[in-house]
Amino acid sequence: MNNTFPTITIDLVLDRLTTKDVLHGVLHSILFHRLFGTVRPQTLEVLDVTMPGVADPEMEQLVNEKVDAFWKGIEGGVNKRGQIVVTFSEKRPKKSWFQVYMGEEDVPWEQWVINAELRQPKSERDRQTFNATLANTLTKTIHTMLTHTSSEKGRTAVPLITNAAGISPFPIKMTVKVGGVEVG
């Protein structure tokens, strides 16, 4: 597969108490920076880090489904590592060998990979250090999002917007993998 589109990787180390909130915040932040329709903004507070979000029932449902699938995959298995991959695509005409129109295909133009590992702090002091480190990681993650989406590479990755209907003119696909196996 020709992987010519930008792939942004976010590495997170989470604990049981913060996993859902952190993943919820990160996914919302990605959507906030990559939806091009009329977005109703919201803010999410995760470990004293303010993260942007999208107040849209359809996007909220998608995020909840993927976070729940990740959680169930991590909780149910022995593997405490997983990832959520968010792929933004555009619809292009699909043609056969003889340039005959064969419908449409989704062609990715950007991908965000969230690698998450579940660890448990041993003591209260460990928890405080863990939370401070995670808050710092979230701040850096937001900075990475802002830097990428405002960079030349981030702006040129976005294809021409030809359909202004809805909150996103592009198909969004989220996949959840735990231990290399797709779940949800």
Salt bridges, closest charged atoms under 4 A:
ASP15 OD2 - ARG127 NH1 2.36
GLU60 OE2 - HIS24 NE2 2.95
GLU60 OE1 - HIS28 NE2 3.10
ASP68 OD1 - LYS20 NZ 3.67
GLU75 OE2 - ARG16 NH1 2.92
GLU90 OE2 - ARG92 NH2 2.85
ASP106 OD1 - LYS91 NZ 2.88
GLU110 OE1 - ARG34 NE 2.60
GLU110 OE2 - HIS148 NE2 2.51
GLU117 OE1 - ARG81 NH2 3.56
GLU117 OE2 - ARG119 NE 3.16
GLU152 OE1 - ARG155 NH2 2.90
